[in-house]
């Protein structure tokens, strides 16, 4: 057996892809992703159960690591959030029959100390070429209320959403959207 094959069969690694539809805690799940981290935390590895993701984890120098070739949890989170938010944005645009082409979402994820330990700080930069500011802002605000990553981080991470020109979409404060969909203006430690 090759080393790669042996790694796929070590404890904690599923033999195949996870179920794609089952009952979750409070919802019917449409898809389940599974990944296992091994090694020394930020200096280890992460692998999805289907093998599509197989990455070396390297702590950046800013967090006391040596750096080098590899990724880290913040980069993986940024990639997932950007893709999920972009999908929510495009889904809403299709529902509203708004033509969106050449769009992109860039997620910047920081890690810092705050409250009871480490917390995430997220900035989403949304580029919607060809849409006016009002229309772009409405789409972005709705995507922020709809995106599962936005819902999961609401109240736990500082999330700011901006259009590519630097403006904050109407209906959003620099701190994001409150759980009830309203602007958190005036809240201390507002989180998106």
Secondary structure, DSSP 4 states (H G I P E B T S, - for coil): --HHHHHHTSTT--SSPPPSSEE-SSSEES----EEEEEETTEEEEEETTSS-EEEB---GGGT----SSB-HHHHHHHHHHHHHHHHHHHHHHHTT----S-EEEEEEEEEE-SSSEEEEEEEEEE-TT--HHHHHHHHHHHHHH-HHHHHHTTTSEEEEEETTSPPPTT-BTTBB-TTSSB-TT-TT---
